[in-house]
């Protein structure tokens, strides 16, 4: 955006200068409509500037959440507000050069793609039941971390069914000390990639994570977690490979949320029809 903004400004200035000095014959030459070219570049420049403003606002909000302020002079400060050693690499509210924004759907966010790379995306969530693989809760947001969703999804299941699930199974993306502490139901949550040796958990600092690590070392804990693959994953695979749904048609967070719930409802109806027939 920085490079394109500078180029567009230079092009607009050059076109304006040409329009000012050219005669009527040159201004109306068929190969170049100067007013249209200027208007097109100005519209593009405005879109870039709006995108930069959105990025800068998000960066200011993130900086403030981390205790920064617009007068911190890029200096680290302690709880008492006094400067301490070290400093910030960026000015307050200035995004990193690698920060990106989507011009066609500003509500989306750049997220890591499975297999490598990045895309403008949303984070879709599902909770499925063990018996029939029916999706009993479907939510979506534009924040990448899954950990934010564990407790809200438990509540969403309860809202749908009128009662909480007996047991919740989740992969390592939903792991956090706060989730394990505050969950209203029994959980089995992976602490890392399955089958990989993990570092010892500090039970003094993370007692609930340490308790989960101990549970995952027991046979009942491992047996429960093994169910996650064939409970949670089939619904996600059916959405992509049976319904053929791999990208959203709509734009804007509230529209995409509605589209996601519609897709999950369509899968549920298809699943119910198969179960009824059998």
KOLKE-131345 format. One line per 4 residues: number of its first residue (from 1); for each residue x, y, z of C-alpha. Coordinates in steps of 0.001 Angstrom, whole numbers, always signed. Each point is the difference from the previous one (the first is absolute). Example, Ala and Ser with C-alpha at 12.3 -4.5 7.8 and 13.67 -1.06 7.14 Angstrom:
% residues 2
1	+12300:-4500:+7800; +1370:+3440:-660 .
END
This chain:
% residues 278
1	+0:+0:+0; +2824:+2410:+817; +1633:-558:-3395; -3289:+116:-1913 .
5	-1088:+3162:+1812; +3168:+1844:-1001; -253:-1227:-3616; -3650:+1003:-318 .
9	+645:+3476:+1385; +2818:+481:-2531; -2200:-1260:-2857; -2873:+2295:+1000 .
13	+2326:+3004:+181; +1412:-839:-3444; -3456:-404:-1532; -1211:+3253:+1543 .
17	+3035:+1792:-1364; -584:-1493:-3436; -3693:+922:+78; +914:+3560:+914 .
21	+2511:+500:-2785; -1478:-2046:-2832; -2260:+1508:-2661; -3497:-1197:-808 .
25	+1124:-2361:-2715; +2436:-1811:+2272; -2493:-90:+2877; -2530:-1789:-2195 .
29	+2390:-2461:-1588; -1719:-3415:-50; +2830:-1970:+1576; -103:+1916:+3301 .
33	-3014:+1446:+1812; +1777:+2240:+2503; -2972:+699:+2327; -835:-3711:+171 .
37	+3613:-958:+663; +251:+2586:+2785; -3310:-1129:+1527; +1045:-3672:-79 .
41	+3295:+705:+1744; -1612:+2286:+2566; -2544:-2718:+861; +2806:-2531:+409 .
45	+1992:+2448:+2123; -3030:+625:+2242; -492:-3765:+478; +3658:-394:+993 .
49	-169:+2900:+2432; -3165:-1411:+1608; +1694:-3399:+344; +3031:+1619:+1626 .
53	-2260:+1831:+2448; -1672:-3290:+975; +3387:-1651:+514; +1246:+2929:+2066 .
57	-3133:+8:+2177; +344:-3723:+696; +3682:+509:+806; -805:+2861:+2393 .
61	-2607:-2150:+1753; +2468:-2914:+249; +2760:+2270:+1311; -2310:+1425:+2660 .
65	-962:-3532:+1095; +3719:-662:+523; +369:+3077:+2190; +1387:+2417:-2571 .
69	-1051:+3629:-479; +489:+2653:-2654; +2545:+1835:+2176; +2159:-2962:+1057 .
73	+2943:+1131:-2210; +431:-3695:-960; +1327:-682:+3519; -1044:-2981:+2109 .
77	-1652:+928:+3273; -595:-1947:+3197; -3284:-368:+1940; +748:+3329:+1689 .
81	+133:+1756:-3364; +3696:+776:+288; +2356:-777:-2924; +2107:-3132:+248 .
85	+2636:-1603:-2180; -746:-795:-3609; -2313:+1516:-2568; -2528:-691:-2726 .
89	+1003:-398:-3636; -3068:+1855:-1292; -1620:+3317:+765; -3330:-288:+1816 .
93	-2779:-977:-2397; +2279:-572:-2999; -558:-3473:-1558; +2907:-2154:-1070 .
97	+903:+224:-3676; -1214:-3575:-521; -3514:+816:+1311; -2699:-643:-2610 .
101	-3619:+948:-629; -2740:-1308:-2302; -1503:+2708:-2222; -3123:-1963:-1004 .
105	-890:-1303:+3489; +1464:+2151:+2780; -1582:-2219:+2676; +2195:-2967:-985 .
109	+3482:-454:+1442; +3227:-1422:-1412; +385:-3508:+1437; +2410:-2866:-541 .
113	-1127:-2523:-2597; +292:-3749:+575; +3010:-1157:-1970; +1706:+3390:+57 .
117	-705:+3550:-1069; -2581:+2546:+1101; -3506:+951:-1133; -2672:+2512:+981 .
121	-2253:-2230:+2084; -2456:-560:+2823; +244:-2517:+2846; -2967:-2388:-130 .
125	-861:-2236:+2956; -2159:-3106:+340; -971:-2333:+2827; -1314:-3442:-966 .
129	-1697:-2710:+2045; +1516:-3434:+436; -2939:-2129:-1104; -1029:+1448:-3377 .
133	+2638:+2627:-839; -2709:+2661:-103; +1378:+3545:+369; -1576:+1272:+3213 .
137	+1736:+3401:+42; +1520:+2106:-2782; +1687:+3343:+542; +2439:+2213:-1912 .
141	+2229:+2988:+654; +2931:+1851:-1567; +2585:-760:+2694; +2485:-2778:-690 .
145	+586:-1617:+3443; -2326:-2936:+733; +567:+269:+3754; -2405:+2944:+160 .
149	-2797:-2291:-1128; +62:-2941:+2408; -2231:+1463:+2726; -2375:+1791:-2428 .
153	-479:-3243:-1958; -869:-1897:+3190; -2605:+2687:+691; -1254:-180:-3602 .
157	-533:-3772:+332; -1952:+568:+3205; -2102:+2687:-1678; -849:-2400:-2841 .
161	-688:-3127:+2039; -1260:+1482:+3245; +2726:-1749:+1965; +3800:-25:-5 .
165	+1945:-2837:-1634; +1212:-2786:+2267; +3558:+227:-1329; +1867:+2397:-2271 .
169	+2878:-1099:-2229; +2258:+2596:-1632; +3379:+118:-1699; +3010:+1974:+1199 .
173	-1169:+3217:-1646; -2591:+386:+2784; +2493:-447:+2807; +369:+2751:+2578 .
177	+258:+62:+3774; -3082:+2240:+192; -2076:-2369:-2156; +926:-3023:+2094 .
181	-709:+1908:+3210; -3341:+1514:-989; -1584:-2740:-2093; -3383:-1022:+1476 .
185	+295:-3580:-1282; +2579:-2765:-42; +2568:+505:-2754; +2713:-1929:-1748 .
189	+2185:+2509:-1848; +3257:-864:-1725; +3065:+1920:+1144; +1866:-357:-3284 .
193	+285:-2088:-3111; -1178:-3542:+539; +2780:-2525:+414; +2660:+2645:+616 .
197	+1965:+244:+3240; -794:+3238:+1817; +1922:+1966:+2593; -852:-353:+3666 .
201	-2765:+2341:+1169; +752:+2249:+2976; -2757:-1070:+2402; +623:+3017:+2208 .
205	-762:+2515:-2749; -2442:-2102:-2053; -1771:-2423:+2365; -2944:-678:-2339 .
209	+2260:-633:-2979; +2092:-2357:+2131; -3148:-1856:+1041; -991:-367:-3655 .
213	+3470:-1313:-826; -437:-2622:+2717; -3444:-936:-1351; +1385:-478:-3499 .
217	+2521:-2484:+1360; -2783:-2280:+1262; -1666:-2568:-2233; -3523:+1468:+503 .
221	+1334:+3463:-913; +1752:-1246:-3119; -3017:-2088:-1024; -2319:+2985:+355 .
225	+2242:+2274:-2044; +341:-2588:-2783; -3729:+410:-611; +485:+3631:-1036 .
229	+1212:-860:-3498; -3054:-2013:-963; -2475:+2292:+1785; +1194:+3475:-1000 .
233	+1841:-498:-3284; -2631:-1778:-2169; -2336:+3015:+35; +2809:+2287:-1169 .
237	+937:-2435:-2767; -3619:-361:-1158; -409:+3788:-220; +2984:+195:-2359 .
241	-242:-3223:-1983; -3708:-940:+30; -1558:+3462:-142; +3002:+1386:-1894 .
245	+107:+3099:+2190; +3514:+1432:+104; -462:+3768:-16; -2658:+2513:+989 .
249	-2137:+1711:-2615; -933:+2954:+2183; +2038:+2828:+1512; -210:+1532:+3465 .
253	+156:-1734:+3376; -3746:-163:+724; -788:-1306:-3517; +2758:-2612:+116 .
257	-1237:-1180:+3408; -3467:-529:-1465; +1453:-1807:-3032; +2026:-2327:+2229 .
261	-3042:-931:+2088; -1984:-607:-3179; +2735:-2333:-1297; +62:-1929:+3289 .
265	-3797:-257:-19; +108:-1364:-3561; +2514:-2643:+1077; -2169:-932:+2986 .
269	-3072:-447:-2227; +1984:-2188:-2371; +1345:-2024:+2915; -3483:-398:+1496 .
273	-1344:-1213:-3338; +2730:-2652:-217; -663:-1139:+3570; -3766:-142:-592 .
277	+446:-2080:-3113; +2209:-2482:+1789 .
END
